[in-house]
Amino acid sequence: MNTKLIECNPSIMMGKPVIAGTRIAVELILEKFAAGETIEQLLESYPRLTHEGVLAAFHFAAHTLNSTS
């Protein structure tokens, strides 16, 4: 997994983790997916988003949750 696909920068989205080079927050991807959107729908809605970026967001969230337990 390419960890460079997720970045946290205080000057972008108040430091929330985002897909690198975008203002698409990991949180947004997770919320949309949880609401029933498919990866294909996410990619259609956000042209700068890539399949690898979506998977990186899922991996980032899982890793973050795992490291807090």
PDB file of N, CA, C, O and CB in Angstrom:
ATOM      1  N   MET A   1       0.844  -1.190   0.000  1.00  0.00           N
ATOM      2  CA  MET A   1       0.000   0.000   0.000  1.00  0.00           C
ATOM      3  C   MET A   1       0.881   1.243   0.000  1.00  0.00           C
ATOM      4  O   MET A   1       1.821   1.347   0.788  1.00  0.00           O
ATOM      5  CB  MET A   1      -0.956   0.004   1.222  1.00  0.00           C
ATOM      6  N   ASN A   2       0.579   2.163  -0.868  1.00  0.00           N
ATOM      7  CA  ASN A   2       1.345   3.400  -0.982  1.00  0.00           C
ATOM      8  C   ASN A   2       0.871   4.405   0.054  1.00  0.00           C
ATOM      9  O   ASN A   2      -0.178   5.028  -0.114  1.00  0.00           O
ATOM     10  CB  ASN A   2       1.223   3.989  -2.396  1.00  0.00           C
ATOM     11  N   THR A   3       1.636   4.565   1.119  1.00  0.00           N
ATOM     12  CA  THR A   3       1.241   5.470   2.201  1.00  0.00           C
ATOM     13  C   THR A   3       1.354   6.928   1.797  1.00  0.00           C
ATOM     14  O   THR A   3       0.854   7.803   2.504  1.00  0.00           O
ATOM     15  CB  THR A   3       2.086   5.217   3.429  1.00  0.00           C
ATOM     16  N   LYS A   4       2.003   7.206   0.675  1.00  0.00           N
ATOM     17  CA  LYS A   4       2.113   8.588   0.210  1.00  0.00           C
ATOM     18  C   LYS A   4       0.818   9.091  -0.411  1.00  0.00           C
ATOM     19  O   LYS A   4       0.725  10.265  -0.770  1.00  0.00           O
ATOM     20  CB  LYS A   4       3.240   8.710  -0.794  1.00  0.00           C
ATOM     21  N   LEU A   5      -0.179   8.229  -0.543  1.00  0.00           N
ATOM     22  CA  LEU A   5      -1.459   8.648  -1.107  1.00  0.00           C
ATOM     23  C   LEU A   5      -2.309   9.413  -0.098  1.00  0.00           C
ATOM     24  O   LEU A   5      -3.275  10.073  -0.484  1.00  0.00           O
ATOM     25  CB  LEU A   5      -2.223   7.442  -1.609  1.00  0.00           C
ATOM     26  N   ILE A   6      -1.969   9.336   1.174  1.00  0.00           N
ATOM     27  CA  ILE A   6      -2.701  10.066   2.220  1.00  0.00           C
ATOM     28  C   ILE A   6      -1.753  11.075   2.838  1.00  0.00           C
ATOM     29  O   ILE A   6      -0.613  10.752   3.172  1.00  0.00           O
ATOM     30  CB  ILE A   6      -3.277   9.094   3.314  1.00  0.00           C
ATOM     31  N   GLU A   7      -2.238  12.306   2.985  1.00  0.00           N
ATOM     32  CA  GLU A   7      -1.408  13.327   3.611  1.00  0.00           C
ATOM     33  C   GLU A   7      -2.222  14.137   4.606  1.00  0.00           C
ATOM     34  O   GLU A   7      -3.435  14.295   4.467  1.00  0.00           O
ATOM     35  CB  GLU A   7      -0.793  14.248   2.551  1.00  0.00           C
ATOM     36  N   CYS A   8      -1.527  14.643   5.606  1.00  0.00           N
ATOM     37  CA  CYS A   8      -2.119  15.536   6.606  1.00  0.00           C
ATOM     38  C   CYS A   8      -1.285  16.814   6.596  1.00  0.00           C
ATOM     39  O   CYS A   8      -0.084  16.786   6.865  1.00  0.00           O
ATOM     40  CB  CYS A   8      -2.156  14.870   8.052  1.00  0.00           C
ATOM     41  N   ASN A   9      -1.929  17.921   6.288  1.00  0.00           N
ATOM     42  CA  ASN A   9      -1.241  19.197   6.206  1.00  0.00           C
ATOM     43  C   ASN A   9      -2.131  20.235   6.877  1.00  0.00           C
ATOM     44  O   ASN A   9      -3.278  20.414   6.465  1.00  0.00           O
ATOM     45  CB  ASN A   9      -0.917  19.588   4.717  1.00  0.00           C
ATOM     46  N   PRO A  10      -1.633  20.919   7.894  1.00  0.00           N
ATOM     47  CA  PRO A  10      -2.465  21.884   8.613  1.00  0.00           C
ATOM     48  C   PRO A  10      -3.084  22.959   7.721  1.00  0.00           C
ATOM     49  O   PRO A  10      -4.102  23.545   8.088  1.00  0.00           O
ATOM     50  CB  PRO A  10      -1.651  22.543   9.677  1.00  0.00           C
ATOM     51  N   SER A  11      -2.491  23.227   6.562  1.00  0.00           N
ATOM     52  CA  SER A  11      -3.042  24.254   5.684  1.00  0.00           C
ATOM     53  C   SER A  11      -4.065  23.700   4.687  1.00  0.00           C
ATOM     54  O   SER A  11      -4.620  24.457   3.891  1.00  0.00           O
ATOM     55  CB  SER A  11      -1.923  24.933   4.935  1.00  0.00           C
ATOM     56  N   ILE A  12      -4.316  22.394   4.724  1.00  0.00           N
ATOM     57  CA  ILE A  12      -5.310  21.776   3.838  1.00  0.00           C
ATOM     58  C   ILE A  12      -6.366  21.095   4.697  1.00  0.00           C
ATOM     59  O   ILE A  12      -6.057  20.181   5.462  1.00  0.00           O
ATOM     60  CB  ILE A  12      -4.643  20.750   2.856  1.00  0.00           C
ATOM     61  N   MET A  13      -7.598  21.537   4.571  1.00  0.00           N
ATOM     62  CA  MET A  13      -8.732  20.948   5.300  1.00  0.00           C
ATOM     63  C   MET A  13      -8.464  20.867   6.806  1.00  0.00           C
ATOM     64  O   MET A  13      -8.840  19.893   7.458  1.00  0.00           O
ATOM     65  CB  MET A  13      -9.037  19.548   4.755  1.00  0.00           C
ATOM     66  N   MET A  14      -7.822  21.884   7.342  1.00  0.00           N
ATOM     67  CA  MET A  14      -7.520  21.980   8.775  1.00  0.00           C
ATOM     68  C   MET A  14      -6.746  20.760   9.296  1.00  0.00           C
ATOM     69  O   MET A  14      -6.901  20.366  10.452  1.00  0.00           O
ATOM     70  CB  MET A  14      -8.815  22.139   9.565  1.00  0.00           C
ATOM     71  N   GLY A  15      -5.922  20.175   8.440  1.00  0.00           N
ATOM     72  CA  GLY A  15      -5.074  19.067   8.855  1.00  0.00           C
ATOM     73  C   GLY A  15      -5.708  17.699   8.788  1.00  0.00           C
ATOM     74  O   GLY A  15      -5.080  16.711   9.167  1.00  0.00           O
ATOM     75  N   LYS A  16      -6.954  17.614   8.308  1.00  0.00           N
ATOM     76  CA  LYS A  16      -7.584  16.294   8.186  1.00  0.00           C
ATOM     77  C   LYS A  16      -6.823  15.469   7.151  1.00  0.00           C
ATOM     78  O   LYS A  16      -6.272  16.029   6.204  1.00  0.00           O
ATOM     79  CB  LYS A  16      -9.091  16.425   7.788  1.00  0.00           C
ATOM     80  N   PRO A  17      -6.786  14.157   7.315  1.00  0.00           N
ATOM     81  CA  PRO A  17      -6.146  13.320   6.307  1.00  0.00           C
ATOM     82  C   PRO A  17      -6.930  13.396   4.998  1.00  0.00           C
ATOM     83  O   PRO A  17      -8.149  13.229   4.982  1.00  0.00           O
ATOM     84  CB  PRO A  17      -6.042  11.853   6.797  1.00  0.00           C
ATOM     85  N   VAL A  18      -6.223  13.647   3.914  1.00  0.00           N
ATOM     86  CA  VAL A  18      -6.829  13.763   2.581  1.00  0.00           C
ATOM     87  C   VAL A  18      -6.056  12.912   1.591  1.00  0.00           C
ATOM     88  O   VAL A  18      -4.932  12.487   1.858  1.00  0.00           O
ATOM     89  CB  VAL A  18      -6.864  15.239   2.112  1.00  0.00           C
ATOM     90  N   ILE A  19      -6.676  12.669   0.438  1.00  0.00           N
ATOM     91  CA  ILE A  19      -5.976  12.022  -0.657  1.00  0.00           C
ATOM     92  C   ILE A  19      -4.957  13.031  -1.170  1.00  0.00           C
ATOM     93  O   ILE A  19      -5.311  14.173  -1.463  1.00  0.00           O
ATOM     94  CB  ILE A  19      -6.967  11.550  -1.798  1.00  0.00           C
ATOM     95  N   ALA A  20      -3.719  12.630  -1.278  1.00  0.00           N
ATOM     96  CA  ALA A  20      -2.633  13.537  -1.677  1.00  0.00           C
ATOM     97  C   ALA A  20      -2.968  14.261  -2.971  1.00  0.00           C
ATOM     98  O   ALA A  20      -3.441  13.666  -3.939  1.00  0.00           O
ATOM     99  CB  ALA A  20      -1.319  12.762  -1.839  1.00  0.00           C
ATOM    100  N   GLY A  21      -2.708  15.566  -2.957  1.00  0.00           N
ATOM    101  CA  GLY A  21      -2.941  16.386  -4.132  1.00  0.00           C
ATOM    102  C   GLY A  21      -4.377  16.813  -4.331  1.00  0.00           C
ATOM    103  O   GLY A  21      -4.709  17.427  -5.345  1.00  0.00           O
ATOM    104  N   THR A  22      -5.246  16.492  -3.362  1.00  0.00           N
ATOM    105  CA  THR A  22      -6.659  16.864  -3.452  1.00  0.00           C
ATOM    106  C   THR A  22      -7.108  17.449  -2.116  1.00  0.00           C
ATOM    107  O   THR A  22      -6.340  17.520  -1.157  1.00  0.00           O
ATOM    108  CB  THR A  22      -7.539  15.636  -3.840  1.00  0.00           C
ATOM    109  N   ARG A  23      -8.353  17.861  -2.082  1.00  0.00           N
ATOM    110  CA  ARG A  23      -8.981  18.269  -0.837  1.00  0.00           C
ATOM    111  C   ARG A  23     -10.079  17.263  -0.470  1.00  0.00           C
ATOM    112  O   ARG A  23     -11.046  17.604   0.212  1.00  0.00           O
ATOM    113  CB  ARG A  23      -9.561  19.707  -0.958  1.00  0.00           C
ATOM    114  N   ILE A  24      -9.913  16.034  -0.928  1.00  0.00           N
ATOM    115  CA  ILE A  24     -10.877  14.970  -0.656  1.00  0.00           C
ATOM    116  C   ILE A  24     -10.449  14.259   0.624  1.00  0.00           C
ATOM    117  O   ILE A  24      -9.437  13.559   0.653  1.00  0.00           O
ATOM    118  CB  ILE A  24     -10.975  13.963  -1.859  1.00  0.00           C
ATOM    119  N   ALA A  25     -11.235  14.451   1.679  1.00  0.00           N
ATOM    120  CA  ALA A  25     -10.891  13.914   2.988  1.00  0.00           C
ATOM    121  C   ALA A  25     -11.196  12.417   3.080  1.00  0.00           C
ATOM    122  O   ALA A  25     -12.173  11.928   2.513  1.00  0.00           O
ATOM    123  CB  ALA A  25     -11.646  14.670   4.078  1.00  0.00           C
ATOM    124  N   VAL A  26     -10.348  11.715   3.799  1.00  0.00           N
ATOM    125  CA  VAL A  26     -10.584  10.296   4.087  1.00  0.00           C
ATOM    126  C   VAL A  26     -11.963  10.151   4.727  1.00  0.00           C
ATOM    127  O   VAL A  26     -12.707   9.225   4.404  1.00  0.00           O
ATOM    128  CB  VAL A  26      -9.468   9.713   5.025  1.00  0.00           C
ATOM    129  N   GLU A  27     -12.294  11.051   5.618  1.00  0.00           N
ATOM    130  CA  GLU A  27     -13.585  11.039   6.304  1.00  0.00           C
ATOM    131  C   GLU A  27     -14.744  11.057   5.298  1.00  0.00           C
ATOM    132  O   GLU A  27     -15.716  10.320   5.464  1.00  0.00           O
ATOM    133  CB  GLU A  27     -13.691  12.243   7.260  1.00  0.00           C
ATOM    134  N   LEU A  28     -14.648  11.884   4.270  1.00  0.00           N
ATOM    135  CA  LEU A  28     -15.702  11.978   3.259  1.00  0.00           C
ATOM    136  C   LEU A  28     -15.867  10.658   2.519  1.00  0.00           C
ATOM    137  O   LEU A  28     -16.987  10.201   2.291  1.00  0.00           O
ATOM    138  CB  LEU A  28     -15.392  13.103   2.264  1.00  0.00           C
ATOM    139  N   ILE A  29     -14.753  10.051   2.147  1.00  0.00           N
ATOM    140  CA  ILE A  29     -14.807   8.768   1.441  1.00  0.00           C
ATOM    141  C   ILE A  29     -15.495   7.719   2.307  1.00  0.00           C
ATOM    142  O   ILE A  29     -16.350   6.975   1.826  1.00  0.00           O
ATOM    143  CB  ILE A  29     -13.385   8.296   1.053  1.00  0.00           C
ATOM    144  N   LEU A  30     -15.125   7.659   3.576  1.00  0.00           N
ATOM    145  CA  LEU A  30     -15.733   6.676   4.477  1.00  0.00           C
ATOM    146  C   LEU A  30     -17.223   6.936   4.666  1.00  0.00           C
ATOM    147  O   LEU A  30     -18.018   5.996   4.673  1.00  0.00           O
ATOM    148  CB  LEU A  30     -15.028   6.693   5.832  1.00  0.00           C
ATOM    149  N   GLU A  31     -17.607   8.197   4.818  1.00  0.00           N
ATOM    150  CA  GLU A  31     -19.023   8.533   4.994  1.00  0.00           C
ATOM    151  C   GLU A  31     -19.839   8.152   3.758  1.00  0.00           C
ATOM    152  O   GLU A  31     -20.919   7.574   3.879  1.00  0.00           O
ATOM    153  CB  GLU A  31     -19.185  10.034   5.288  1.00  0.00           C
ATOM    154  N   LYS A  32     -19.326   8.474   2.582  1.00  0.00           N
ATOM    155  CA  LYS A  32     -20.041   8.158   1.344  1.00  0.00           C
ATOM    156  C   LYS A  32     -20.163   6.645   1.162  1.00  0.00           C
ATOM    157  O   LYS A  32     -21.218   6.148   0.768  1.00  0.00           O
ATOM    158  CB  LYS A  32     -19.322   8.785   0.133  1.00  0.00           C
ATOM    159  N   PHE A  33     -19.092   5.922   1.447  1.00  0.00           N
ATOM    160  CA  PHE A  33     -19.115   4.465   1.314  1.00  0.00           C
ATOM    161  C   PHE A  33     -20.095   3.853   2.319  1.00  0.00           C
ATOM    162  O   PHE A  33     -20.853   2.944   1.977  1.00  0.00           O
ATOM    163  CB  PHE A  33     -17.698   3.878   1.518  1.00  0.00           C
ATOM    164  N   ALA A  34     -20.076   4.349   3.549  1.00  0.00           N
ATOM    165  CA  ALA A  34     -20.984   3.842   4.579  1.00  0.00           C
ATOM    166  C   ALA A  34     -22.444   4.127   4.225  1.00  0.00           C
ATOM    167  O   ALA A  34     -23.339   3.383   4.625  1.00  0.00           O
ATOM    168  CB  ALA A  34     -20.645   4.463   5.937  1.00  0.00           C
ATOM    169  N   ALA A  35     -22.681   5.205   3.474  1.00  0.00           N
ATOM    170  CA  ALA A  35     -24.039   5.557   3.062  1.00  0.00           C
ATOM    171  C   ALA A  35     -24.515   4.738   1.864  1.00  0.00           C
ATOM    172  O   ALA A  35     -25.654   4.885   1.421  1.00  0.00           O
ATOM    173  CB  ALA A  35     -24.109   7.033   2.730  1.00  0.00           C
ATOM    174  N   GLY A  36     -23.641   3.875   1.341  1.00  0.00           N
ATOM    175  CA  GLY A  36     -24.053   2.975   0.279  1.00  0.00           C
ATOM    176  C   GLY A  36     -23.484   3.262  -1.092  1.00  0.00           C
ATOM    177  O   GLY A  36     -23.771   2.530  -2.039  1.00  0.00           O
ATOM    178  N   GLU A  37     -22.674   4.319  -1.230  1.00  0.00           N
ATOM    179  CA  GLU A  37     -22.071   4.584  -2.533  1.00  0.00           C
ATOM    180  C   GLU A  37     -21.005   3.533  -2.827  1.00  0.00           C
ATOM    181  O   GLU A  37     -20.322   3.050  -1.923  1.00  0.00           O
ATOM    182  CB  GLU A  37     -21.460   6.009  -2.579  1.00  0.00           C
ATOM    183  N   THR A  38     -20.879   3.195  -4.077  1.00  0.00           N
ATOM    184  CA  THR A  38     -19.853   2.242  -4.490  1.00  0.00           C
ATOM    185  C   THR A  38     -18.566   2.998  -4.825  1.00  0.00           C
ATOM    186  O   THR A  38     -18.559   4.221  -4.959  1.00  0.00           O
ATOM    187  CB  THR A  38     -20.335   1.402  -5.711  1.00  0.00           C
ATOM    188  N   ILE A  39     -17.505   2.254  -4.953  1.00  0.00           N
ATOM    189  CA  ILE A  39     -16.246   2.881  -5.349  1.00  0.00           C
ATOM    190  C   ILE A  39     -16.405   3.527  -6.723  1.00  0.00           C
ATOM    191  O   ILE A  39     -15.880   4.615  -6.962  1.00  0.00           O
ATOM    192  CB  ILE A  39     -15.092   1.843  -5.362  1.00  0.00           C
ATOM    193  N   GLU A  40     -17.112   2.875  -7.610  1.00  0.00           N
ATOM    194  CA  GLU A  40     -17.331   3.434  -8.949  1.00  0.00           C
ATOM    195  C   GLU A  40     -18.084   4.765  -8.878  1.00  0.00           C
ATOM    196  O   GLU A  40     -17.757   5.701  -9.608  1.00  0.00           O
ATOM    197  CB  GLU A  40     -18.110   2.435  -9.824  1.00  0.00           C
ATOM    198  N   GLN A  41     -19.085   4.855  -8.006  1.00  0.00           N
ATOM    199  CA  GLN A  41     -19.828   6.107  -7.851  1.00  0.00           C
ATOM    200  C   GLN A  41     -18.935   7.206  -7.280  1.00  0.00           C
ATOM    201  O   GLN A  41     -19.026   8.363  -7.691  1.00  0.00           O
ATOM    202  CB  GLN A  41     -21.050   5.897  -6.944  1.00  0.00           C
ATOM    203  N   LEU A  42     -18.075   6.844  -6.336  1.00  0.00           N
ATOM    204  CA  LEU A  42     -17.144   7.823  -5.777  1.00  0.00           C
ATOM    205  C   LEU A  42     -16.208   8.348  -6.870  1.00  0.00           C
ATOM    206  O   LEU A  42     -15.945   9.548  -6.946  1.00  0.00           O
ATOM    207  CB  LEU A  42     -16.326   7.198  -4.618  1.00  0.00           C
ATOM    208  N   LEU A  43     -15.718   7.455  -7.699  1.00  0.00           N
ATOM    209  CA  LEU A  43     -14.807   7.852  -8.771  1.00  0.00           C
ATOM    210  C   LEU A  43     -15.506   8.749  -9.796  1.00  0.00           C
ATOM    211  O   LEU A  43     -14.886   9.658 -10.348  1.00  0.00           O
ATOM    212  CB  LEU A  43     -14.236   6.611  -9.464  1.00  0.00           C
ATOM    213  N   GLU A  44     -16.781   8.500 -10.048  1.00  0.00           N
ATOM    214  CA  GLU A  44     -17.547   9.351 -10.964  1.00  0.00           C
ATOM    215  C   GLU A  44     -17.783  10.733 -10.356  1.00  0.00           C
ATOM    216  O   GLU A  44     -17.707  11.744 -11.054  1.00  0.00           O
ATOM    217  CB  GLU A  44     -18.894   8.689 -11.314  1.00  0.00           C
ATOM    218  N   SER A  45     -18.066  10.771  -9.063  1.00  0.00           N
ATOM    219  CA  SER A  45     -18.368  12.033  -8.389  1.00  0.00           C
ATOM    220  C   SER A  45     -17.133  12.903  -8.185  1.00  0.00           C
ATOM    221  O   SER A  45     -17.231  14.131  -8.170  1.00  0.00           O
ATOM    222  CB  SER A  45     -19.015  11.758  -7.055  1.00  0.00           C
ATOM    223  N   TYR A  46     -15.983  12.276  -8.030  1.00  0.00           N
ATOM    224  CA  TYR A  46     -14.736  12.991  -7.741  1.00  0.00           C
ATOM    225  C   TYR A  46     -13.674  12.577  -8.763  1.00  0.00           C
ATOM    226  O   TYR A  46     -12.906  11.647  -8.518  1.00  0.00           O
ATOM    227  CB  TYR A  46     -14.246  12.701  -6.282  1.00  0.00           C
ATOM    228  N   PRO A  47     -13.632  13.265  -9.905  1.00  0.00           N
ATOM    229  CA  PRO A  47     -12.727  12.866 -10.996  1.00  0.00           C
ATOM    230  C   PRO A  47     -11.250  12.802 -10.611  1.00  0.00           C
ATOM    231  O   PRO A  47     -10.488  12.064 -11.236  1.00  0.00           O
ATOM    232  CB  PRO A  47     -12.881  13.816 -12.133  1.00  0.00           C
ATOM    233  N   ARG A  48     -10.837  13.547  -9.612  1.00  0.00           N
ATOM    234  CA  ARG A  48      -9.418  13.506  -9.212  1.00  0.00           C
ATOM    235  C   ARG A  48      -9.114  12.318  -8.299  1.00  0.00           C
ATOM    236  O   ARG A  48      -7.953  12.030  -8.011  1.00  0.00           O
ATOM    237  CB  ARG A  48      -9.031  14.809  -8.504  1.00  0.00           C
ATOM    238  N   LEU A  49     -10.144  11.646  -7.855  1.00  0.00           N
ATOM    239  CA  LEU A  49      -9.983  10.482  -6.990  1.00  0.00           C
ATOM    240  C   LEU A  49      -9.646   9.264  -7.844  1.00  0.00           C
ATOM    241  O   LEU A  49     -10.164   9.107  -8.949  1.00  0.00           O
ATOM    242  CB  LEU A  49     -11.267  10.230  -6.153  1.00  0.00           C
ATOM    243  N   THR A  50      -8.776   8.410  -7.324  1.00  0.00           N
ATOM    244  CA  THR A  50      -8.417   7.176  -8.029  1.00  0.00           C
ATOM    245  C   THR A  50      -8.833   5.974  -7.184  1.00  0.00           C
ATOM    246  O   THR A  50      -9.074   6.087  -5.982  1.00  0.00           O
ATOM    247  CB  THR A  50      -6.887   7.132  -8.336  1.00  0.00           C
ATOM    248  N   HIS A  51      -8.908   4.840  -7.837  1.00  0.00           N
ATOM    249  CA  HIS A  51      -9.226   3.599  -7.128  1.00  0.00           C
ATOM    250  C   HIS A  51      -8.192   3.349  -6.026  1.00  0.00           C
ATOM    251  O   HIS A  51      -8.538   2.947  -4.916  1.00  0.00           O
ATOM    252  CB  HIS A  51      -9.272   2.397  -8.115  1.00  0.00           C
ATOM    253  N   GLU A  52      -6.935   3.590  -6.346  1.00  0.00           N
ATOM    254  CA  GLU A  52      -5.861   3.414  -5.361  1.00  0.00           C
ATOM    255  C   GLU A  52      -6.042   4.375  -4.182  1.00  0.00           C
ATOM    256  O   GLU A  52      -5.749   4.021  -3.040  1.00  0.00           O
ATOM    257  CB  GLU A  52      -4.482   3.636  -6.022  1.00  0.00           C
ATOM    258  N   GLY A  53      -6.518   5.576  -4.458  1.00  0.00           N
ATOM    259  CA  GLY A  53      -6.766   6.551  -3.398  1.00  0.00           C
ATOM    260  C   GLY A  53      -7.862   6.098  -2.451  1.00  0.00           C
ATOM    261  O   GLY A  53      -7.747   6.264  -1.237  1.00  0.00           O
ATOM    262  N   VAL A  54      -8.923   5.526  -3.000  1.00  0.00           N
ATOM    263  CA  VAL A  54     -10.015   5.007  -2.166  1.00  0.00           C
ATOM    264  C   VAL A  54      -9.498   3.884  -1.281  1.00  0.00           C
ATOM    265  O   VAL A  54      -9.776   3.853  -0.082  1.00  0.00           O
ATOM    266  CB  VAL A  54     -11.194   4.506  -3.041  1.00  0.00           C
ATOM    267  N   LEU A  55      -8.747   2.963  -1.873  1.00  0.00           N
ATOM    268  CA  LEU A  55      -8.197   1.853  -1.078  1.00  0.00           C
ATOM    269  C   LEU A  55      -7.229   2.365  -0.017  1.00  0.00           C
ATOM    270  O   LEU A  55      -7.185   1.832   1.092  1.00  0.00           O
ATOM    271  CB  LEU A  55      -7.486   0.836  -1.990  1.00  0.00           C
ATOM    272  N   ALA A  56      -6.456   3.391  -0.347  1.00  0.00           N
ATOM    273  CA  ALA A  56      -5.543   3.977   0.636  1.00  0.00           C
ATOM    274  C   ALA A  56      -6.325   4.594   1.794  1.00  0.00           C
ATOM    275  O   ALA A  56      -5.898   4.511   2.945  1.00  0.00           O
ATOM    276  CB  ALA A  56      -4.643   5.040  -0.026  1.00  0.00           C
ATOM    277  N   ALA A  57      -7.465   5.210   1.495  1.00  0.00           N
ATOM    278  CA  ALA A  57      -8.304   5.786   2.550  1.00  0.00           C
ATOM    279  C   ALA A  57      -8.814   4.693   3.488  1.00  0.00           C
ATOM    280  O   ALA A  57      -8.792   4.857   4.708  1.00  0.00           O
ATOM    281  CB  ALA A  57      -9.492   6.559   1.936  1.00  0.00           C
ATOM    282  N   PHE A  58      -9.274   3.580   2.917  1.00  0.00           N
ATOM    283  CA  PHE A  58      -9.735   2.458   3.737  1.00  0.00           C
ATOM    284  C   PHE A  58      -8.592   1.907   4.589  1.00  0.00           C
ATOM    285  O   PHE A  58      -8.771   1.630   5.775  1.00  0.00           O
ATOM    286  CB  PHE A  58     -10.321   1.343   2.847  1.00  0.00           C
ATOM    287  N   HIS A  59      -7.430   1.752   3.983  1.00  0.00           N
ATOM    288  CA  HIS A  59      -6.272   1.233   4.699  1.00  0.00           C
ATOM    289  C   HIS A  59      -5.867   2.190   5.823  1.00  0.00           C
ATOM    290  O   HIS A  59      -5.578   1.756   6.939  1.00  0.00           O
ATOM    291  CB  HIS A  59      -5.094   1.011   3.731  1.00  0.00           C
ATOM    292  N   PHE A  60      -5.849   3.477   5.527  1.00  0.00           N
ATOM    293  CA  PHE A  60      -5.492   4.480   6.532  1.00  0.00           C
ATOM    294  C   PHE A  60      -6.453   4.404   7.721  1.00  0.00           C
ATOM    295  O   PHE A  60      -6.018   4.409   8.872  1.00  0.00           O
ATOM    296  CB  PHE A  60      -5.509   5.902   5.913  1.00  0.00           C
ATOM    297  N   ALA A  61      -7.747   4.333   7.447  1.00  0.00           N
ATOM    298  CA  ALA A  61      -8.742   4.268   8.522  1.00  0.00           C
ATOM    299  C   ALA A  61      -8.570   2.999   9.357  1.00  0.00           C
ATOM    300  O   ALA A  61      -8.609   3.050  10.586  1.00  0.00           O
ATOM    301  CB  ALA A  61     -10.163   4.325   7.940  1.00  0.00           C
ATOM    302  N   ALA A  62      -8.380   1.874   8.693  1.00  0.00           N
ATOM    303  CA  ALA A  62      -8.199   0.617   9.424  1.00  0.00           C
ATOM    304  C   ALA A  62      -6.934   0.652  10.266  1.00  0.00           C
ATOM    305  O   ALA A  62      -6.939   0.220  11.418  1.00  0.00           O
ATOM    306  CB  ALA A  62      -8.147  -0.566   8.452  1.00  0.00           C
ATOM    307  N   HIS A  63      -5.857   1.164   9.698  1.00  0.00           N
ATOM    308  CA  HIS A  63      -4.592   1.248  10.438  1.00  0.00           C
ATOM    309  C   HIS A  63      -4.717   2.195  11.632  1.00  0.00           C
ATOM    310  O   HIS A  63      -4.210   1.903  12.714  1.00  0.00           O
ATOM    311  CB  HIS A  63      -3.456   1.716   9.508  1.00  0.00           C
ATOM    312  N   THR A  64      -5.385   3.318  11.435  1.00  0.00           N
ATOM    313  CA  THR A  64      -5.565   4.279  12.512  1.00  0.00           C
ATOM    314  C   THR A  64      -6.387   3.682  13.646  1.00  0.00           C
ATOM    315  O   THR A  64      -6.042   3.849  14.816  1.00  0.00           O
ATOM    316  CB  THR A  64      -6.233   5.545  11.988  1.00  0.00           C
ATOM    317  N   LEU A  65      -7.461   2.992  13.315  1.00  0.00           N
ATOM    318  CA  LEU A  65      -8.283   2.369  14.340  1.00  0.00           C
ATOM    319  C   LEU A  65      -7.531   1.250  15.052  1.00  0.00           C
ATOM    320  O   LEU A  65      -7.658   1.092  16.266  1.00  0.00           O
ATOM    321  CB  LEU A  65      -9.566   1.830  13.729  1.00  0.00           C
ATOM    322  N   ASN A  66      -6.763   0.486  14.315  1.00  0.00           N
ATOM    323  CA  ASN A  66      -5.998  -0.608  14.899  1.00  0.00           C
ATOM    324  C   ASN A  66      -4.927  -0.099  15.850  1.00  0.00           C
ATOM    325  O   ASN A  66      -4.652  -0.738  16.866  1.00  0.00           O
ATOM    326  CB  ASN A  66      -5.364  -1.444  13.807  1.00  0.00           C
ATOM    327  N   SER A  67      -4.321   1.032  15.540  1.00  0.00           N
ATOM    328  CA  SER A  67      -3.228   1.539  16.372  1.00  0.00           C
ATOM    329  C   SER A  67      -3.722   2.233  17.637  1.00  0.00           C
ATOM    330  O   SER A  67      -2.923   2.553  18.517  1.00  0.00           O
ATOM    331  CB  SER A  67      -2.376   2.497  15.574  1.00  0.00           C
ATOM    332  N   THR A  68      -5.046   2.473  17.739  1.00  0.00           N
ATOM    333  CA  THR A  68      -5.569   3.114  18.952  1.00  0.00           C
ATOM    334  C   THR A  68      -6.058   2.099  19.959  1.00  0.00           C
ATOM    335  O   THR A  68      -6.382   2.466  21.088  1.00  0.00           O
ATOM    336  CB  THR A  68      -6.697   4.066  18.604  1.00  0.00           C
ATOM    337  N   SER A  69      -6.120   0.818  19.581  1.00  0.00           N
ATOM    338  CA  SER A  69      -6.642  -0.185  20.521  1.00  0.00           C
ATOM    339  C   SER A  69      -5.531  -0.837  21.311  1.00  0.00           C
ATOM    340  O   SER A  69      -5.793  -1.703  22.146  1.00  0.00           O
ATOM    341  CB  SER A  69      -7.434  -1.251  19.779  1.00  0.00           C
TER     342      SER A  69
END
